[in-house]
Amino acid sequence: MKIRRLAALVGLCLLGLFAATPAAAEWRRAESPNFIVYGESSESRLRQRILLLEEYHRLLRAITSIDAEPAPNKLTVYLVRGHGDLRRVRDVPTGVAGFYTATPYGIAAFVDDNVGMGANEVLFHEYTHHFMWQYAPSAYPAWYVEGFAEYLMTAQFRPREVHVGLHSASRAGAVVDLMWLPMDRVLFGTQEGLSNEQRHRYYAQAWMIVHYFNSSSELKAKLRRFLAAVREGTEPRAAFERETGLTAAALTRALRTYVGDGRIPYGRLTRPEVAPPPVTVTVLPRSASDLLLYEAALRVGVRDEALADALARIRTLAARHGEDPYARRVLAHAEVMGGDRAAGERLLDALLQTSPADAELLYLKGMRYLLEAEQSENWEGNARNAARWLSRAHRADENHFQTLYRYAQSLRGREEFDSENTANILALSRQLAPQVVEISMNTATMLIRRRDYELAEAILRPLASNPHNEGLAQAAQQLLERTRQERTAAPATAAPSPPATAPAANPPSQ
């Protein structure tokens, strides 16, 4: 274990010190076994970035001992050029270098590539969250969720080694100045009500706790037992004190000794020699320079208050490119989601003539009718049309979680909605995208309706400890309490659980 002086490095890697990389003239799309990455960069640089992500993915699998096949849906990553590009997708505050979002419309990460090496930390942090939710969803304590991501996001890949547990320059000062938040607040409280400065210290202390518990095999074992106890429903304070033998005050003393004079160890792992995974890179049409980030926003969901402005901009930009198929595709998507749906349908029909098995186009055709159903008096007719097109989309791509979720929505008001098959469809959509909290909440609600309390509780426990959404955590906790009350009142009436894998989710042919 090598030792580095923490204090001496504080402030040397501030994001603002990195010079911006000149923007390339065209967008490219790279695809590997686990990722799809878009960037305005050369082919060689884009290959390097996606291969680095694959390497980080292998590191996460090794550290967590997760031996799983690649997820059915690859994570999409957009490497953008500056804060203005981020704001074309979300209204993010100044200083934000990237974000990750998981909605019923789609899942993606957006990173400002102009911040140099800091972009990797942002991307690694967010991908760690994605990885944990995808492969090991559980009721993690909030400090562990953030601390684990902070601990791994600074990983550095050397020719023969991987360095793990290096400090982040943006967090180091909050560790070495010892002006910490009360450890009791970090371990057993939430981030609600914290100022920006206090939140910064919360992340730093969460990193320090995870770092400490990964510093020896004995401490790692204690951490694993604590996490297992919380997962099984033990109250966090009781679980922590029982499994680690530490109170919050005792942990504070131990961490002050661990930090000491600013020297803190980091791990050095052997970097395995493996053949790089296959990567394909394609150049996108020139129209993507105008429209790609607007398409990205549509794919993760545009907020209602921003939809009219986005639609107006897309119409103007698409008009520049005439009959260009990519421009017409983005325009069709925008019209369906918040504009003239009949015009959007005409565009979709023309595109489907040349690509009749395109799953995304078929899904958008279904969304055209589902949105119409929700905003018109003719729910029944529009919902049946939506189900017909969504069924076709599912046959074209069985792993498109959005299609499965929207198909279940299209059944509302019909006799078959409250059925085992609909519960299985929702369960499969959640299995494909456990990061999407709306799908998880609706799946749990359906399971409670069907008195499948055990599976509903398993879904709700991670949501009730979500560190990024206090409102969601409270709603999930309330639903969890309701589930336990109903389960206690009628334990013998539970319906059979849908299978944990490969549920029999069968959108019928329409």
C-alpha positions as CSV (number, residue, x, y, z in Angstrom):
1,M,0.0,0.0,0.0
2,K,1.6,3.3,-1.1
3,I,1.3,6.5,0.9
4,R,0.5,9.9,-0.5
5,R,0.4,13.2,1.3
6,L,-3.2,14.5,0.9
7,A,-2.8,18.2,2.0
8,A,0.1,18.9,-0.4
9,L,-2.2,18.1,-3.4
10,V,-5.2,20.1,-2.4
11,G,-6.3,22.6,-5.1
12,L,-3.9,21.4,-7.9
13,C,-6.6,19.7,-10.0
14,L,-9.5,22.2,-9.9
15,L,-11.7,21.8,-12.9
16,G,-11.2,25.4,-14.1
17,L,-7.5,24.8,-14.6
18,F,-8.0,22.5,-17.6
19,A,-8.0,24.1,-21.0
20,A,-11.0,23.5,-23.2
21,T,-10.5,21.1,-26.1
22,P,-11.4,22.6,-29.5
23,A,-14.7,21.2,-30.7
24,A,-14.7,18.9,-33.7
25,A,-16.9,19.5,-36.6
26,E,-19.0,16.4,-36.4
27,W,-20.6,14.1,-33.9
28,R,-19.6,10.5,-33.6
29,R,-21.2,7.5,-32.0
30,A,-19.1,4.7,-30.4
31,E,-20.6,1.4,-29.2
32,S,-19.0,-1.3,-27.0
33,P,-20.5,-4.2,-25.0
34,N,-21.7,-2.0,-22.2
35,F,-21.8,1.6,-23.5
36,I,-22.9,3.9,-26.3
37,V,-20.9,7.1,-26.2
38,Y,-21.6,10.2,-28.3
39,G,-18.9,12.9,-28.7
40,E,-17.7,15.7,-30.9
41,S,-14.2,14.3,-31.1
42,S,-11.9,12.3,-33.3
43,E,-12.5,8.6,-33.7
44,S,-9.3,7.7,-31.8
45,R,-10.3,9.9,-28.8
46,L,-13.8,8.5,-28.7
47,R,-12.4,5.0,-28.8
48,Q,-10.1,5.8,-25.9
49,R,-13.0,7.2,-23.8
50,I,-15.3,4.2,-24.3
51,L,-12.5,1.7,-23.7
52,L,-11.7,3.5,-20.4
53,L,-15.4,3.1,-19.4
54,E,-15.2,-0.6,-20.2
55,E,-12.1,-0.8,-18.1
56,Y,-13.8,0.9,-15.2
57,H,-16.8,-1.4,-15.6
58,R,-14.4,-4.4,-15.2
59,L,-12.9,-2.7,-12.1
60,L,-16.4,-2.4,-10.5
61,R,-17.1,-6.0,-11.3
62,A,-13.9,-7.1,-9.7
63,I,-14.2,-5.0,-6.5
64,T,-17.9,-6.0,-6.0
65,S,-17.4,-9.6,-7.0
66,I,-20.3,-9.3,-9.3
67,D,-20.1,-11.9,-12.1
68,A,-23.0,-11.0,-14.4
69,E,-23.7,-10.8,-18.1
70,P,-23.8,-7.3,-19.6
71,A,-27.0,-5.5,-18.9
72,P,-29.5,-5.9,-21.8
73,N,-29.6,-2.1,-22.2
74,K,-26.3,-0.3,-22.6
75,L,-25.7,3.0,-20.8
76,T,-25.7,6.0,-23.2
77,V,-23.2,8.7,-22.4
78,Y,-23.0,12.2,-24.0
79,L,-19.6,14.0,-23.9
80,V,-20.6,17.6,-24.5
81,R,-18.6,20.8,-24.9
82,G,-19.3,23.2,-22.0
83,H,-22.0,24.0,-19.5
84,G,-24.2,25.5,-22.3
85,D,-24.5,22.1,-23.9
86,L,-25.6,20.6,-20.6
87,R,-28.3,23.2,-20.2
88,R,-29.7,22.3,-23.6
89,V,-30.7,19.0,-21.9
90,R,-31.4,20.1,-18.3
91,D,-31.5,23.4,-16.5
92,V,-28.5,22.5,-14.3
93,P,-26.8,25.1,-12.0
94,T,-23.5,26.8,-12.9
95,G,-20.6,24.7,-11.8
96,V,-22.2,21.4,-12.5
97,A,-19.8,19.3,-14.7
98,G,-22.2,16.6,-15.5
99,F,-25.3,14.6,-14.4
100,Y,-27.0,11.2,-14.7
101,T,-30.7,10.8,-15.2
102,A,-33.0,7.7,-15.2
103,T,-36.6,8.3,-16.3
104,P,-39.3,6.3,-17.9
105,Y,-38.2,7.9,-21.2
106,G,-34.6,6.8,-21.0
107,I,-31.3,6.6,-19.0
108,A,-28.2,8.5,-19.8
109,A,-25.2,10.4,-18.4
110,F,-24.1,13.8,-19.7
111,V,-20.5,15.0,-19.0
112,D,-18.8,18.3,-19.8
113,D,-15.7,17.0,-21.6
114,N,-14.1,20.5,-21.4
115,V,-13.2,19.9,-17.7
116,G,-10.3,17.6,-18.7
117,M,-9.5,14.8,-16.2
118,G,-12.3,16.0,-14.0
119,A,-14.7,14.7,-16.6
120,N,-13.6,11.1,-15.8
121,E,-14.3,11.6,-12.1
122,V,-17.8,12.9,-12.8
123,L,-18.5,10.0,-15.2
124,F,-17.0,7.3,-13.0
125,H,-19.0,8.7,-10.0
126,E,-22.3,8.6,-11.9
127,Y,-21.6,5.2,-13.5
128,T,-20.9,3.7,-10.1
129,H,-24.5,4.7,-9.1
130,H,-25.8,3.2,-12.3
131,F,-23.8,0.0,-11.8
132,M,-25.0,-0.5,-8.2
133,W,-28.6,0.0,-9.2
134,Q,-28.3,-2.3,-12.3
135,Y,-26.4,-5.2,-10.8
136,A,-26.9,-5.0,-7.0
137,P,-30.0,-2.9,-6.1
138,S,-30.3,-2.8,-2.3
139,A,-31.3,-0.7,0.7
140,Y,-27.9,1.0,1.0
141,P,-27.3,3.7,3.6
142,A,-27.1,7.1,1.9
143,W,-23.5,7.7,3.0
144,Y,-22.4,4.4,1.5
145,V,-24.1,5.2,-1.8
146,E,-22.1,8.4,-2.2
147,G,-19.0,7.3,-0.4
148,F,-18.5,4.2,-2.6
149,A,-18.9,6.3,-5.7
150,E,-16.4,8.9,-4.4
151,Y,-14.0,6.2,-3.3
152,L,-13.9,4.6,-6.8
153,M,-14.3,7.7,-9.1
154,T,-10.6,8.7,-8.7
155,A,-9.4,5.3,-10.1
156,Q,-6.3,5.7,-12.3
157,F,-5.3,3.1,-14.8
158,R,-1.6,2.7,-15.3
159,P,0.2,0.4,-17.7
160,R,0.4,-2.5,-15.1
161,E,-1.6,-1.2,-12.2
162,V,-4.9,0.3,-11.2
163,H,-4.8,2.8,-8.3
164,V,-7.9,2.9,-6.2
165,G,-8.9,5.1,-3.3
166,L,-6.9,8.2,-4.4
167,H,-8.4,11.4,-3.0
168,S,-10.4,13.9,-5.1
169,A,-8.8,17.3,-5.0
170,S,-12.2,18.9,-4.8
171,R,-13.0,17.0,-1.6
172,A,-9.6,16.7,0.1
173,G,-9.7,20.1,1.9
174,A,-12.9,19.1,3.7
175,V,-11.1,16.1,5.1
176,V,-7.8,17.6,6.2
177,D,-9.2,20.7,7.9
178,L,-11.1,18.5,10.4
179,M,-14.2,20.8,10.3
180,W,-16.5,17.9,9.9
181,L,-20.2,17.5,10.1
182,P,-21.4,15.6,13.2
183,M,-20.7,11.9,12.3
184,D,-24.1,11.0,13.6
185,R,-25.7,13.2,10.9
186,V,-23.6,11.6,8.2
187,L,-24.2,8.0,9.3
188,F,-27.9,8.2,10.2
189,G,-29.3,11.4,8.8
190,T,-30.0,12.7,5.4
191,Q,-28.7,15.6,3.2
192,E,-32.0,17.4,3.5
193,G,-31.4,21.0,4.7
194,L,-27.6,21.0,4.2
195,S,-26.0,24.0,2.7
196,N,-23.8,23.6,-0.4
197,E,-20.7,23.8,1.9
198,Q,-22.2,21.2,4.3
199,R,-23.1,18.9,1.4
200,H,-19.5,19.2,0.2
201,R,-18.3,18.0,3.6
202,Y,-20.9,15.2,3.6
203,Y,-19.5,13.8,0.4
204,A,-16.0,14.1,1.7
205,Q,-16.8,12.3,5.0
206,A,-18.8,9.6,3.2
207,W,-15.7,9.0,1.0
208,M,-13.5,8.9,4.1
209,I,-15.8,6.3,5.9
210,V,-15.8,4.0,2.9
211,H,-12.0,4.4,2.5
212,Y,-11.4,3.5,6.1
213,F,-13.6,0.4,6.0
214,N,-11.8,-0.8,2.9
215,S,-8.3,-0.4,4.4
216,S,-8.1,-3.9,5.9
217,S,-9.8,-7.3,5.5
218,E,-11.2,-7.1,9.0
219,L,-12.8,-3.8,8.5
220,K,-14.2,-4.9,5.1
221,A,-15.8,-7.9,6.7
222,K,-17.5,-5.6,9.3
223,L,-18.7,-3.3,6.5
224,R,-20.2,-6.3,4.6
225,R,-22.0,-7.5,7.7
226,F,-23.4,-4.1,8.4
227,L,-24.7,-3.7,4.8
228,A,-26.2,-7.1,5.0
229,A,-28.0,-6.3,8.2
230,V,-29.4,-3.1,6.7
231,R,-30.5,-4.9,3.6
232,E,-32.4,-7.4,5.8
233,G,-34.3,-4.5,7.5
234,T,-32.3,-3.9,10.7
235,E,-32.4,-0.3,12.0
236,P,-29.2,1.3,10.7
237,R,-27.9,2.7,14.0
238,A,-28.3,-0.7,15.7
239,A,-26.8,-2.5,12.8
240,F,-23.8,-0.2,12.6
241,E,-23.0,-0.4,16.3
242,R,-23.5,-4.2,16.5
243,E,-21.6,-5.1,13.3
244,T,-18.7,-2.6,13.5
245,G,-18.4,-2.3,17.3
246,L,-18.3,1.5,16.8
247,T,-20.5,4.4,17.8
248,A,-20.6,7.6,15.7
249,A,-18.3,9.2,18.3
250,A,-15.9,6.3,18.2
251,L,-15.8,6.3,14.4
252,T,-15.0,10.0,14.5
253,R,-12.0,9.3,16.7
254,A,-10.9,6.4,14.5
255,L,-11.1,8.5,11.3
256,R,-9.2,11.4,12.8
257,T,-6.4,9.0,13.6
258,Y,-6.7,7.4,10.1
259,V,-6.4,10.8,8.4
260,G,-3.6,11.8,10.8
261,D,-1.2,14.4,9.3
262,G,-2.8,14.2,5.8
263,R,-1.3,10.9,4.7
264,I,-3.8,8.3,3.6
265,P,-3.2,5.0,1.8
266,Y,-4.5,4.0,-1.5
267,G,-4.8,0.6,-3.1
268,R,-2.7,-0.7,-6.0
269,L,-4.3,-3.5,-7.9
270,T,-2.7,-5.5,-10.8
271,R,-4.2,-4.4,-14.1
272,P,-5.1,-7.6,-15.9
273,E,-3.9,-8.0,-19.5
274,V,-7.1,-8.6,-21.5
275,A,-7.9,-8.0,-25.1
276,P,-9.9,-4.8,-25.6
277,P,-13.6,-5.3,-26.3
278,P,-14.9,-4.6,-29.8
279,V,-15.8,-1.0,-30.5
280,T,-17.6,0.4,-33.5
281,V,-17.5,4.1,-34.3
282,T,-19.9,5.8,-36.8
283,V,-20.0,9.4,-38.0
284,L,-23.5,10.9,-37.6
285,P,-25.0,13.1,-40.3
286,R,-24.3,16.8,-40.4
287,S,-27.8,17.5,-39.1
288,A,-26.7,16.0,-35.7
289,S,-24.6,19.1,-35.1
290,D,-27.8,21.0,-34.7
291,L,-30.1,18.4,-33.3
292,L,-28.3,15.7,-31.4
293,L,-28.6,17.3,-27.9
294,Y,-32.2,18.1,-28.4
295,E,-32.8,14.4,-29.4
296,A,-30.9,13.5,-26.2
297,A,-33.2,15.6,-24.2
298,L,-36.2,14.0,-25.7
299,R,-34.8,10.6,-25.0
300,V,-34.6,11.2,-21.2
301,G,-37.7,13.4,-21.1
302,V,-38.1,17.2,-21.4
303,R,-39.8,18.9,-18.5
304,D,-43.2,20.3,-19.3
305,E,-42.1,23.9,-18.8
306,A,-39.3,23.5,-21.3
307,L,-41.1,21.5,-24.0
308,A,-42.6,24.4,-26.0
309,D,-39.2,26.1,-26.3
310,A,-37.5,22.9,-27.3
311,L,-40.2,22.1,-29.9
312,A,-39.8,25.5,-31.5
313,R,-36.1,25.2,-31.7
314,I,-36.3,21.7,-33.1
315,R,-38.7,22.8,-35.8
316,T,-36.4,25.7,-36.8
317,L,-33.3,23.5,-36.9
318,A,-34.9,20.6,-38.6
319,A,-36.2,22.9,-41.4
320,R,-32.5,23.6,-42.3
321,H,-32.0,20.0,-43.3
322,G,-35.0,19.4,-45.5
323,E,-35.6,15.6,-46.1
324,D,-32.6,14.5,-44.0
325,P,-33.9,11.3,-42.3
326,Y,-32.1,12.1,-39.0
327,A,-33.6,15.6,-38.8
328,R,-37.1,14.2,-39.6
329,R,-36.7,11.6,-37.0
330,V,-35.9,14.1,-34.3
331,L,-38.8,16.3,-35.4
332,A,-41.2,13.4,-35.4
333,H,-40.1,12.6,-31.8
334,A,-40.7,16.3,-30.7
335,E,-44.1,16.6,-32.4
336,V,-45.3,13.4,-30.8
337,M,-44.1,14.4,-27.3
338,G,-45.5,17.9,-27.3
339,G,-46.5,19.3,-30.6
340,D,-48.7,18.4,-33.5
341,R,-49.1,14.6,-33.0
342,A,-50.8,14.2,-36.4
343,A,-47.8,15.8,-38.1
344,G,-45.5,13.6,-36.0
345,E,-47.4,10.5,-37.1
346,R,-47.1,11.4,-40.8
347,L,-43.3,11.7,-40.3
348,L,-43.2,8.4,-38.5
349,D,-45.2,6.7,-41.1
350,A,-42.8,7.9,-43.8
351,L,-39.8,6.7,-41.8
352,L,-41.4,3.3,-41.1
353,Q,-41.8,2.7,-44.8
354,T,-38.1,2.4,-45.1
355,S,-37.4,1.0,-41.6
356,P,-40.5,-1.1,-40.7
357,A,-38.8,-3.0,-37.9
358,D,-37.3,0.0,-36.2
359,A,-38.1,-0.5,-32.5
360,E,-37.8,3.2,-31.6
361,L,-40.1,4.4,-34.4
362,L,-42.7,1.8,-33.5
363,Y,-42.4,2.8,-29.8
364,L,-42.9,6.5,-30.8
365,K,-46.0,5.5,-32.8
366,G,-47.3,3.8,-29.7
367,M,-46.5,6.9,-27.6
368,R,-48.4,9.1,-30.1
369,Y,-51.6,7.2,-29.2
370,L,-50.9,6.8,-25.5
371,L,-50.3,10.6,-25.0
372,E,-53.4,11.3,-27.1
373,A,-55.4,8.9,-24.9
374,E,-54.2,10.7,-21.7
375,Q,-55.3,14.1,-23.1
376,S,-58.5,13.2,-24.8
377,E,-61.9,11.8,-24.0
378,N,-61.4,8.8,-26.2
379,W,-59.2,6.8,-23.8
380,E,-60.4,3.4,-24.9
381,G,-59.8,3.8,-28.7
382,N,-56.4,5.6,-28.4
383,A,-55.2,3.2,-25.7
384,R,-55.9,0.2,-27.8
385,N,-54.0,1.7,-30.7
386,A,-51.2,2.5,-28.4
387,A,-51.1,-1.1,-27.2
388,R,-51.1,-2.4,-30.8
389,W,-48.0,-0.3,-31.8
390,L,-46.2,-1.0,-28.5
391,S,-46.7,-4.7,-29.0
392,R,-45.0,-4.4,-32.4
393,A,-42.2,-2.4,-30.8
394,H,-41.7,-5.1,-28.1
395,R,-41.4,-7.8,-30.8
396,A,-38.7,-5.6,-32.5
397,D,-36.8,-5.1,-29.2
398,E,-37.7,-7.2,-26.2
399,N,-35.3,-5.3,-24.0
400,H,-36.7,-1.9,-24.5
401,F,-38.0,-1.2,-21.0
402,Q,-39.8,1.9,-22.0
403,T,-42.0,-0.1,-24.4
404,L,-43.0,-2.6,-21.7
405,Y,-43.8,0.1,-19.2
406,R,-45.9,2.1,-21.6
407,Y,-47.7,-1.0,-22.7
408,A,-48.7,-1.7,-19.1
409,Q,-50.0,1.9,-18.9
410,S,-52.1,1.4,-22.0
411,L,-54.0,-1.4,-20.3
412,R,-55.4,0.9,-17.6
413,G,-59.2,0.8,-17.5
414,R,-59.3,-2.7,-19.2
415,E,-60.1,-5.9,-17.4
416,E,-56.7,-7.4,-18.1
417,F,-54.9,-4.5,-16.3
418,D,-55.2,-6.0,-12.9
419,S,-53.7,-9.4,-13.9
420,E,-50.6,-11.5,-13.3
421,N,-49.4,-10.8,-16.8
422,T,-49.5,-7.0,-16.3
423,A,-47.7,-7.5,-13.0
424,N,-45.1,-9.5,-14.9
425,I,-44.8,-6.9,-17.6
426,L,-44.1,-4.2,-15.0
427,A,-41.7,-6.5,-13.1
428,L,-39.7,-7.1,-16.3
429,S,-39.6,-3.4,-17.2
430,R,-38.2,-2.8,-13.7
431,Q,-35.8,-5.7,-14.0
432,L,-34.4,-4.1,-17.2
433,A,-34.2,-0.6,-15.6
434,P,-34.1,-0.8,-11.8
435,Q,-32.7,2.8,-11.8
436,V,-36.0,4.2,-12.9
437,V,-37.8,5.0,-9.6
438,E,-41.2,5.7,-11.3
439,I,-41.3,2.2,-12.7
440,S,-40.2,0.7,-9.4
441,M,-42.9,2.5,-7.5
442,N,-45.7,1.5,-9.9
443,T,-44.4,-2.1,-9.9
444,A,-44.5,-2.2,-6.1
445,T,-48.0,-0.6,-6.1
446,M,-49.3,-3.3,-8.5
447,L,-47.7,-6.0,-6.4
448,I,-49.4,-4.7,-3.3
449,R,-52.7,-4.7,-5.1
450,R,-52.1,-8.4,-5.9
451,R,-51.0,-9.0,-2.3
452,D,-47.5,-10.0,-3.3
453,Y,-46.0,-8.2,-0.3
454,E,-42.6,-9.9,-0.1
455,L,-41.6,-8.7,-3.6
456,A,-43.1,-5.3,-3.1
457,E,-41.0,-4.8,0.1
458,A,-37.9,-5.9,-1.7
459,I,-38.5,-3.2,-4.4
460,L,-39.4,-0.5,-1.9
461,R,-36.6,-0.8,0.6
462,P,-33.9,0.6,-1.8
463,L,-36.2,3.5,-2.7
464,A,-36.8,4.3,0.9
465,S,-33.1,4.9,1.4
466,N,-32.6,6.9,-1.9
467,P,-30.1,9.7,-1.1
468,H,-30.9,11.8,-4.1
469,N,-34.6,12.3,-3.7
470,E,-36.0,13.0,-0.2
471,G,-39.6,13.1,-1.5
472,L,-39.3,9.8,-3.2
473,A,-37.7,8.2,-0.1
474,Q,-40.6,9.5,2.1
475,A,-43.2,8.2,-0.3
476,A,-41.5,4.8,-0.6
477,Q,-41.2,4.6,3.2
478,Q,-44.9,5.3,3.6
479,L,-45.8,2.7,1.0
480,L,-43.4,0.3,2.7
481,E,-45.2,0.8,6.0
482,R,-48.6,0.2,4.3
483,T,-47.2,-3.0,2.8
484,R,-46.1,-4.3,6.1
485,Q,-49.4,-3.4,7.7
486,E,-51.4,-5.2,5.0
487,R,-49.0,-8.2,5.1
488,T,-49.5,-8.5,8.9
489,A,-53.2,-8.3,8.5
490,A,-53.5,-10.9,5.8
491,P,-50.2,-13.0,5.6
492,A,-51.9,-16.1,4.3
493,T,-53.5,-14.5,1.2
494,A,-50.3,-13.5,-0.7
495,A,-50.4,-14.2,-4.4
496,P,-47.5,-16.0,-6.0
497,S,-44.6,-13.8,-6.9
498,P,-43.7,-13.2,-10.5
499,P,-40.5,-15.1,-11.3
500,A,-37.3,-13.2,-10.4
501,T,-35.9,-13.6,-13.9
502,A,-37.5,-13.8,-17.3
503,P,-41.1,-13.1,-16.2
504,A,-43.8,-14.3,-18.6
505,A,-44.5,-10.8,-19.8
506,N,-46.6,-11.2,-22.9
507,P,-47.9,-8.1,-24.7
508,P,-50.4,-9.9,-27.0
509,S,-50.4,-9.5,-30.8
510,Q,-52.8,-6.7,-31.6
